[in-house]
Amino acid sequence: MDKLKAIETFVNVAARGTLTAAARSEGVAPAIVGRRLDALEAYLGVKLLVRTTRRLTLTHEGAAFLEDCQRLLTDLANAEASVSAGGMKATGHLRLTAPAGFGRRHVAPLVPLFRERHPDVTISLNLSDRVIDLAAEGYDCAVRVGDLPDSSLVSVRLADNRRLCVATPRYLKQHGLPRHPNDLVHFDCLTLSSDASQTRGWAFQLPPGADGKGGALIHLRPGGPLDCSDGQVLHEWCLAGYGIAWRSIWEVESDIAAGRLQSVLDDFAAPPNGIYAVFPQRKHLPLRVRLWIDFLKAHYSQRDFWSRAA
C-alpha cells in the first residue's frame, strides 16, 4: 500500500462526500478509491468511514484521523514549496497585529521588506496594546512581548526580552545610584499607571544564596511623582531626566550605547521573558503566515538587529 496516496485519497473522499466524486477528481475508477480506503483501514485496524449506497459518514476515529491527515498534507505541501525551484510562493492577504511601541520600531519596518520578497501577498498591520482575540477578529498572526497567558494559541519564541532599570547619567549624578531594588523607594520612579499592563510591577532577581542556588524572583511596585499609561511617554520622560524607568532592552539599547541612558541594578536583573509570534492553530497554516514567522525569527536572531532597528 502507498500510504501517502491512501491518505490523500481518504482526505479527498471526506472532502467530496462520495467515492465517485473523489475518483473522478483523481482520474481513477471508484473501485480503486474503495480499495485504497480498505487497505488504509486494514493497516490502521480501525474503521474510518461508514459507507452506504447514498452517503459516507466519518467515524469518531475517522474524524480525528482526518484532522491529522489534513495537517500532514499541508505541512508536506509547505515543505515542498520551500525547497522547490521557484518555491516560497506565498499569496493572499496577511492580517498582523503587534503592541504599539514595539510594533512601530520592530515590526512595521519589516513589513515592506517582507512584501518585497513576496509581492503576491498583501498585508494589514494593526498596532494596539489591546490583547486582540485573533480567531474572533480574523488575524493571522500577532507579535506579543512578555509572558503569555494560558490560551489555545500556538506560540513561537522569536527572541528574548530583557528589562533594565535606566536613567540619564545626569539624574544619577544628582541623586546617586541605587545599590539594591529596595533603594528605589528613595528615587523618582517612572511607572505605568494602574490601568496599564505590568500588573505585577518591576521584576528583580536576588543574588544566589550561600548554597549557590539562584536567588528569589521579587516584584516591586515603586512609586514616584509621574506615571503614565503609555510606555513611550515614560521613555521620553526618562530621557528628559525625570527619574528611573524600567524598560525593555529593545527600547533603550541604542540610548545606552549612545550614553543617553545608563542602566542600574544590573546585578538584580530578572531572567528574560520572550518575544513571541502567536497564531490560532497550526492546522492549515497558510504558507504566507509560516514565511512571515520565519522572516521575523531570522531578523530578530541577528546580533545587531535591535541596535540597528532602534
PADORO-117721 format. One record per residue: z, y, x of N, C-alpha, C in turn; residue number from 1; residue in one letter; chain. Coordinates in steps of 0.1 Angstrom, whole numbers. Atoms other than C-alpha are relative to their C-alpha. Layout:
PADORO-117721
  n_up n_north n_east ca_up ca_north ca_east  c_up c_north c_east vovo vofi dogu
     Z       Y      X     Z        Y       X     Z       Y      X  NUM    A    A
...
This chain:
PADORO-117721
  n_up n_north n_east ca_up ca_north ca_east  c_up c_north c_east vovo vofi dogu
     0     -12      8     0        0       0     0      12      9    1    M    A
     0     -13     -6    -9       35      12    11       8     -7    2    D    A
   -11      -6      7    25       51       4    -3      15     -4    3    K    A
     3     -14      3    12       87       7    -9       1    -12    4    L    A
     9       0     11   -17       80     -16     6      -3    -13    5    K    A
    -7       4     12     5       63     -41     9      11     -5    6    A    A
    -8     -11      4    29       92     -41    -8      12     -6    7    I    A
     9     -10      6     1      117     -46    -5      -3    -14    8    E    A
     5       5     13   -12       96     -75    11       1    -10    9    T    A
   -12      -1      9    23       94     -90     2      15     -5   10    F    A
    -1     -14      4    26      132     -89   -11       5     -9   11    V    A
    12      -4      8    -9      137    -103     1      -5    -14   12    N    A
    -2       6     13    -2      113    -132    11       7     -8   13    V    A
   -11      -7      7    31      130    -140    -5      14     -5   14    A    A
     4     -13      3    14      164    -140   -11       0    -11   15    A    A
    12       0     10   -17      154    -161     4      -8    -13   16    R    A
    -4       6     12     1      131    -185    -6     -13     -4   17    G    A
     7      12      4   -24      102    -187    -6      -6     13   18    T    A
     6       7    -11   -38       76    -163   -15       5      1   19    L    A
    14      -4      0   -73       86    -174    -3      13      6   20    T    A
     2     -14     -5   -69      123    -167     2       0     16   21    A    A
    -3       1    -15   -54      115    -132   -11      -7      7   22    A    A
    11       7     -7   -81       90    -124   -13       9      0   23    A    A
    12      -9      0  -108      115    -134     1      11     11   24    R    A
    -1     -11    -10   -94      142    -111    -1      -6     14   25    S    A
     0       6    -13   -92      117     -82   -14      -7      2   26    E    A
    13       6     -1  -127      103     -89     1     -15      2   27    G    A
    -1      14     -1  -115       67     -93     2      -6    -14   28    V    A
    -1       6     13  -112       42    -122    15       0     -4   29    A    A
   -14       0      5   -80       43    -143     8     -13      5   30    P    A
    -6      12     -5   -73        7    -132     6       2     14   31    A    A
    -4      -2    -14   -70       18     -96    13       9      0   32    I    A
   -12      -8      2   -45       45    -106    12      -9     -4   33    V    A
   -11       9      5   -25       19    -125     5      -9     11   34    G    A
    -5       9    -11   -24       -5     -95     8       8     10   35    R    A
    -8      -8    -10   -12       23     -72    15       2     -6   36    R    A
   -13      -2      5    17       30     -96     8     -13     -1   37    L    A
    -7      13      0    25       -7    -100     5      -3     14   38    D    A
    -4       3    -14    26      -10     -62    12       9      4   39    A    A
   -10      -9     -4    48       20     -58    13      -4     -7   40    L    A
   -12       5      7    73        8     -84     5     -13      5   41    E    A
    -5      12     -6    74      -26     -69     6       2     14   42    A    A
    -5      -4    -14    80      -11     -34    14       6     -2   43    Y    A
   -13      -7      1   109       11     -47    10      -9     -8   44    L    A
    -9       9      8   123      -16     -71     6       7    -12   45    G    A
    -4      -7     12   126        9    -100   -12       3     -8   46    V    A
    10      -5      9   106       19    -130    -1      15      0   47    K    A
     2     -14     -1    92       54    -126    -6       6    -13   48    L    A
     7      -5     12    71       57    -158     1     -11    -11   49    L    A
     2       9     11    72       42    -192   -13       3     -6   50    V    A
    14      -1      4    36       36    -202    -2      -6    -13   51    R    A
     5       5     13    24       32    -238   -15       3     -1   52    T    A
    15      -3      2   -11       34    -252    -2      15     -2   53    T    A
     2     -14      3    -5       70    -262     5      10     11   54    R    A
    -6     -10     -8    17       86    -236     7      -6     12   55    R    A
    -8       4    -11    35       84    -203    13       8      0   56    L    A
   -13      -7      0    72       92    -200     8      -3     13   57    T    A
    -8       3    -12    92       96    -168    14      -6     -3   58    L    A
   -14       5      1   123       75    -165    10      10      8   59    T    A
    -9      -8     -7   155       91    -152    -2      -1     15   60    H    A
     3       1    -14   147       77    -117   -13       6      3   61    E    A
    13      -6     -3   111       88    -120     1      15      1   62    G    A
    -1     -14      0   121      124    -128     6       5     13   63    A    A
    -6      -4    -12   144      126     -98    -9      -3     12   64    A    A
     9       3    -11   118      109     -75   -12      10      0   65    F    A
    11      -9      1    91      133     -88     4      13      7   66    L    A
    -4     -12     -7   111      164     -75    -1      -2     15   67    E    A
     1       3    -14   114      148     -41   -14      -1      5   68    D    A
    14       2     -4    77      139     -40    -7      13      0   69    C    A
     7     -13      0    66      174     -50     4       8     12   70    Q    A
    -5      -7    -11    88      189     -23    -7      -5     13   71    R    A
     6       6    -12    74      164       3   -14       4      1   72    L    A
    14      -4     -1    38      172      -6    -2      14      3   73    L    A
     1     -14     -3    44      209      -5     3       2     15   74    T    A
    -3      -1    -15    61      206      30   -11      -5      8   75    D    A
    12       5     -8    32      185      42   -11       9      0   76    L    A
    11     -10      1     7      210      30     2      12      9   77    A    A
    -4     -11     -8    26      238      47    -2      -3     15   78    N    A
     1       4    -14    28      218      79   -15      -1      5   79    A    A
    14       1     -4    -9      211      79    -7      14      2   80    E    A
     5     -13      0   -17      247      72     4       7     13   81    A    A
    -5      -7    -12     4      258     102    -6      -4     13   82    S    A
     6       4    -12   -15      238     127   -15      -2      0   83    V    A
    14       2      1   -50      235     114    -7      13      5   84    S    A
     8     -11     -5   -78      257     127    -2      10    -12   85    A    A
     0     -10     11   -77      289     108    11      -1    -10   86    G    A
   -11       2      9   -44      279      93     8      12     -2   87    G    A
    -9     -11      3   -14      300      84    -6      10    -10   88    M    A
     6      -8      9   -34      313      55     9       2    -12   89    K    A
   -10      -3     10    -9      330      32    -7       9    -10   90    A    A
     6      -9     10   -19      346      -1    11       3    -11   91    T    A
    -9      -3     11    -2      361     -32     8      12      3   92    G    A
    -9     -12     -1    25      387     -38    14      -5      4   93    H    A
   -14       3     -6    58      387     -19     9      11     -4   94    L    A
   -10      -9      4    88      403     -35    13      -2      8   95    R    A
   -11       1     -9   115      411     -10    11      10     -3   96    L    A
   -11     -10      2   149      428     -11     9      -1     12   97    T    A
    -9      -1    -12   174      439      16    10      11     -3   98    A    A
    -9     -11      1   205      461      19    -7      13      5   99    P    A
     7     -13     -2   196      498      20     0       4     15  100    A    A
    -1      -4    -14   208      507      55    -7      -9     10  101    G    A
     6      10     -9   198      475      73   -15      -1     -3  102    F    A
    14       2      4   166      473      53    -9      11      6  103    G    A
     8     -11     -6   154      508      64    -3      -2     14  104    R    A
     1       1    -14   160      501     100    -7     -13      5  105    R    A
     4      13     -6   152      464     105    -8      -9     -9  106    H    A
     9       8      9   132      451      75   -13       8     -3  107    V    A
    12      -8      4   109      479      64   -10       2     11  108    A    A
    10      -1    -10    93      484      98    -8     -12      3  109    P    A
     7      13     -2    83      447      99    -9      -3    -11  110    L    A
     8       3     11    67      446      65   -15       3      3  111    V    A
    14      -2     -3    34      463      75    -5      -9     12  112    P    A
     4       9    -11    33      442     107    -3     -14     -5  113    L    A
     2      13      6    36      410      87   -13       0     -8  114    F    A
    12       0      8     8      421      64   -12       1      9  115    R    A
    11       0     -9   -14      428      94    -4     -14      4  116    E    A
     2      14     -3   -11      391     102    -6      -7    -12  117    R    A
     4       8     12   -16      380      66    -5      10    -10  118    H    A
     6     -11      9   -39      406      49    -2      -4    -14  119    P    A
     2       5     13   -42      384      18    13       0     -8  120    D    A
   -13      -1      6    -5      390      10     3      14     -4  121    V    A
    -5     -13      4     7      420     -10    15      -1     -1  122    T    A
   -15       0     -2    44      430      -6     6      11     -7  123    I    A
    -9     -10      6    70      448     -26    14      -2      6  124    S    A
   -13       0     -7   102      457      -8    10       9     -8  125    L    A
   -11      -7      7   134      467     -27    12       1      9  126    N    A
   -12      -2     -9   162      483      -7    12       5     -9  127    L    A
   -11      -3      9   195      482     -25    13      -7      5  128    S    A
   -13       6     -4   232      475     -17     5      -8    -12  129    D    A
    -4       9     11   235      458     -51    -4     -14      3  130    R    A
     4      14     -2   236      420     -49    -9      -4    -11  131    V    A
    10       3     10   205      410     -67    -1     -14     -3  132    I    A
     2      14      4   201      378     -87   -15      -3      2  133    D    A
    14       2     -4   169      366     -70    -8      -7    -11  134    L    A
     7       8     10   159      340     -96    -2       8    -13  135    A    A
     1      -8     13   166      362    -126    -9      11      1  136    A    A
     8     -12     -2   148      392    -112   -13      -2      7  137    E    A
    13       3     -5   119      374     -97    -3       3     14  138    G    A
     2      -3    -14   124      380     -60    -2     -13      8  139    Y    A
     3      12     -8   111      355     -34    10      -2     11  140    D    A
    -9       1    -12   135      363      -6     8      13      2  141    C    A
    -9     -11     -2   164      385       3     5      -1     15  142    A    A
    -7       0    -13   179      395      37    14       5     -4  143    V    A
   -14      -3      3   217      396      35     8       0     13  144    R    A
    -8      -2    -12   242      407      61    15      -4     -4  145    V    A
   -14       3      2   277      392      63     2     -14     -6  146    G    A
    -3      13      6   295      362      48    -7      -2    -13  147    D    A
     6       3     12   276      346      20     9      -6    -10  148    L    A
    -8       6     10   294      338     -12    -6     -14     -4  149    P    A
     6      13      5   290      302     -26   -10       3    -11  150    D    A
    11      -2     10   258      301     -46   -10     -11      1  151    S    A
    11      10      0   228      280     -54   -11       4      9  152    S    A
    11      -5     -9   207      300     -29     0      -8     12  153    L    A
     2       6    -13   193      284       2     0      11     10  154    V    A
    -1     -11    -11   200      304      34    -5      -5     13  155    S    A
     4       3    -14   185      305      68     6      11      9  156    V    A
    -7     -10     -8   206      322      95   -11       6     10  157    R    A
    10      -6     -8   184      347     113     5       6     13  158    L    A
    -6      -6    -12   208      363     138    15       2     -2  159    A    A
   -14      -3      1   244      371     145     2      14     -3  160    D    A
    -3     -14      3   260      403     133    15       2      4  161    N    A
   -13      -4     -4   290      417     152     4      14     -5  162    R    A
    -5     -12      4   312      445     141     9       6     11  163    R    A
    -8      -7    -11   327      471     165     7      12     -5  164    L    A
    -6     -13      3   351      500     163    -6      10     10  165    C    A
     7     -10     -9   333      531     177     5      14     -4  166    V    A
    -2     -15      2   339      568     181    -7       7     11  167    A    A
     6      -8    -11   325      596     202     9       1     12  168    T    A
    -8      -2    -11   337      600     237     9      12     -1  169    P    A
    -8     -12      2   349      635     228    12      -2     -9  170    R    A
   -11       3      9   370      622     199    11      -8      8  171    Y    A
   -10       8     -7   386      596     222     7       7     11  172    L    A
    -7      -8    -10   393      621     249    10       9     -6  173    K    A
   -10      -8      7   411      643     224    12      -8     -5  174    Q    A
   -10       7      8   430      616     206     5     -12      8  175    H    A
    -4      12     -7   433      588     232    -6     -13     -5  176    G    A
     6      13      3   424      551     230    10      -9     -8  177    L    A
    -8      10      6   438      526     205     1     -12      9  178    P    A
    -2      11     -9   452      497     225     1     -13     -8  179    R    A
    -2      11      9   458      474     195    -4       4    -14  180    H    A
     4      -4     13   445      472     160    10       8     -8  181    P    A
   -11      -7      7   479      483     147     1      15      3  182    N    A
     0     -14     -4   474      516     166    -9       8     -9  183    D    A
     9      -8      8   447      526     142     6       9    -11  184    L    A
    -7      -8      9   473      540     119     2      14      5  185    V    A
    -2     -13     -6   476      569     143   -13       8      2  186    H    A
    13      -6     -2   438      577     142    -6       3    -13  187    F    A
     8      -3     12   414      592     117   -11     -11     -1  188    D    A
    10      11      2   395      561     104    -9       3    -11  189    C    A
    11      -3      9   362      565      86    -3     -13     -8  190    L    A
     0      13      7   363      538      59    -9       1    -13  191    T    A
     7       1     12   342      526      30    10       2    -12  192    L    A
    -9      -3     12   356      538      -4     2     -13     -7  193    S    A
    -4      12      7   372      513     -27   -11      -6     -9  194    S    A
    11       6      9   341      509     -49   -11      -6      8  195    D    A
    11       6     -9   320      497     -19     4     -14      3  196    A    A
    -2      14     -4   318      462      -4    12      -1      9  197    S    A
   -10       1    -10   340      454      26    14      -1     -6  198    Q    A
   -12       1      8   368      443       3    12      -4      8  199    T    A
   -11       5     -7   389      427      29     5       9     12  200    R    A
    -4      -9    -10   390      456      53    -7      -3     13  201    G    A
     6       2    -14   383      456      91     6     -12      6  202    W    A
    -4      13     -5   385      422     108     2       1     15  203    A    A
    -3       1    -14   401      416     142     5     -14      3  204    F    A
    -5      13     -4   409      385     162    10       3     11  205    Q    A
   -10      -2    -10   441      385     181    -3      -9     12  206    L    A
     3       9    -12   440      371     217     6     -13     -1  207    P    A
    -6      13      1   447      335     223    15       0      4  208    P    A
   -14       1     -2   483      324     223     3      -7     13  209    G    A
    -4       6    -12   503      308     251    -6     -14      2  210    A    A
     6      14     -1   488      274     242   -15       0      3  211    D    A
    14      -1     -4   453      287     250    -9      -1    -12  212    G    A
     8       1     12   441      283     214    -4      14     -5  213    K    A
     4     -13      5   422      311     196    10       6     -8  214    G    A
    -9      -7      7   442      338     181    -3       1    -15  215    G    A
     2      -1     14   446      345     144   -10      12     -3  216    A    A
     9     -10      5   420      365     125     8       8    -10  217    L    A
    -8      -9      9   436      395     108   -10      10     -7  218    I    A
     7     -11      7   423      421      83     9      12     -3  219    H    A
    -8     -13      2   435      457      82    -8       9     -9  220    L    A
     6     -11      8   428      485      58     4      13      5  221    R    A
    -5     -13     -5   432      516      79    -4      11     -9  222    P    A
     3     -11      9   433      549      62    -5      12      9  223    G    A
     5     -12     -7   420      584      71    -3      11    -11  224    G    A
     3     -12      9   411      618      56   -13      -1     -7  225    P    A
    14       0      5   375      608      49    -4     -15     -3  226    L    A
     7      13      3   359      578      31   -12       2     -8  227    D    A
    13      -1      7   325      572      16    -5     -14     -4  228    C    A
     6      13      5   307      545      -4   -13      -3      8  229    S    A
    13       2     -7   276      549      19     3      -2     15  230    D    A
    -2       3    -14   277      533      54    -7       9      9  231    G    A
     8      -9     -8   250      556      67     8      13      2  232    Q    A
    -8     -12     -1   272      586      59    12      -2     10  233    V    A
   -10       3     -9   301      570      78    -5       0     14  234    L    A
     6       0    -14   278      565     108    -2      15      4  235    H    A
     3     -14     -3   268      602     107    13       7      3  236    E    A
   -12      -6     -2   304      613     104     6      -4     13  237    W    A
    -5       5    -12   313      591     133    -7       7     12  238    C    A
     8      -6    -10   285      606     154     4      15      2  239    L    A
    -4     -14      0   298      641     145    14       2      5  240    A    A
   -13      -1     -7   332      632     160    12       1    -10  241    G    A
   -11      -1     10   353      630     128    10     -12      0  242    Y    A
   -10      11     -1   370      597     137    -6     -13      5  243    G    A
     4      13     -4   367      560     144    -6      -8    -12  244    I    A
     6       8     11   344      538     123    -2     -15      5  245    A    A
     3      15     -3   339      500     121   -14      -3     -5  246    W    A
    14       1      4   302      495     122    -6     -13      6  247    R    A
     7      11     -5   277      467     128    -8       4     13  248    S    A
     7      -2    -13   261      463     162   -14       4     -2  249    I    A
    14      -4      3   226      467     147    -1      14     -3  250    W    A
     0     -14      4   236      502     136     3       9     12  251    E    A
    -5      -9    -10   253      515     167    -3      -3     14  252    V    A
     3       5    -14   239      496     197    -7      11      8  253    E    A
     7     -10     -7   215      524     206     8      12      3  254    S    A
    -9     -11     -2   242      550     202     9      -3     12  255    D    A
    -9       4    -11   265      531     226    -8       1     13  256    I    A
     8      -1    -12   236      527     251    -3      14      5  257    A    A
     3     -14     -4   229      564     250    12       8      3  258    A    A
   -12      -8     -3   265      574     254     5       8    -12  259    G    A
    -5      -8     12   268      590     219    12      -6     -6  260    R    A
   -12       6      5   294      565     209     6     -10     10  261    L    A
    -7       9     -9   319      543     227     8     -10     -8  262    Q    A
    -8      11      7   334      510     215    14      -1      5  263    S    A
   -14       2     -3   371      504     214     5     -13     -6  264    V    A
    -6      13      5   393      474     208    -9     -12      1  265    L    A
    10      11     -2   366      451     222     7     -13      2  266    D    A
    -7      13     -2   392      425     232     5      -6    -13  267    D    A
    -5       5     13   401      422     195   -12      -2    -10  268    F    A
    12       1      8   365      419     182     0     -13     -8  269    A    A
     1      13      8   362      393     154   -13      -7      3  270    A    A
    12       8     -2   337      365     157   -11       5     -9  271    P    A
    11      -5      8   302      374     144    -1      -7    -13  272    P    A
     5       7     12   291      367     109   -15       0      1  273    N    A
    14       2     -1   255      363     101    -9      10     -7  274    G    A
    11      -6      7   222      379      91    -8     -11     -6  275    I    A
     6      12      6   205      356      66   -12       4     -8  276    Y    A
    10       0     10   173      351      47     4     -10    -10  277    A    A
    -4       8     11   181      337      13   -11      -1    -10  278    V    A
    11       1     10   158      324     -14     5     -11    -10  279    F    A
    -6       8     11   164      305     -47     0     -15      3  280    P    A
     0      14     -3   154      270     -36   -12      -4      9  281    Q    A
    10       4     -9   132      250     -12   -12      -6     -8  282    R    A
    11       7      7   111      232     -38   -11      10     -3  283    K    A
    12      -8      2    76      246     -39     1      13      7  284    H    A
    -2     -12     -8    85      272     -13   -14       5      4  285    L    A
    13      -4     -3    53      293     -11    -2       2     15  286    P    A
     2      -2    -15    37      295      24     3      14      4  287    L    A
    -3     -14     -4    40      333      24    15       2      2  288    R    A
   -15      -1     -2    78      330      20     4      -6     13  289    V    A
    -4       7    -13    81      305      48    -4       7     12  290    R    A
     6      -8    -11    59      326      71     8      13      2  291    L    A
    -8     -12     -1    80      357      63    13      -3      7  292    W    A
   -13       4     -6   112      339      72    -2      -3     15  293    I    A
     3       3    -14    97      326     104    -3      13      8  294    D    A
     3     -13     -6    84      361     112    13       8      3  295    F    A
   -13      -7     -3   119      377     108     7      -7     11  296    L    A
    -8       7    -10   135      350     128    -5       2     14  297    K    A
     6      -2    -13   110      354     157     4      14      5  298    A    A
    -3     -14     -4   116      392     158    15       2      3  299    H    A
   -14      -3     -2   154      391     154     6      -8     12  300    Y    A
    -5       8    -12   158      365     182    -4       6     13  301    S    A
     3      -7    -12   142      388     207    12       8      5  302    Q    A
   -12      -5     -6   169      400     231     1      16     -2  303    R    A
     0     -15      1   159      437     229    -4       5    -13  304    D    A
     5      -4     13   149      438     193     9      11     -6  305    F    A
    -9      -9      7   180      456     180     0      14      6  306    W    A
     0     -13     -6   180      484     205   -14       7     -1  307    S    A
    13      -6      2   142      489     202    -2       5    -14  308    R    A
     2      -3     14   143      489     164     8      13     -3  309    A    A
    -8     -11      3   171      514     164    -5      13      6  310    A    A
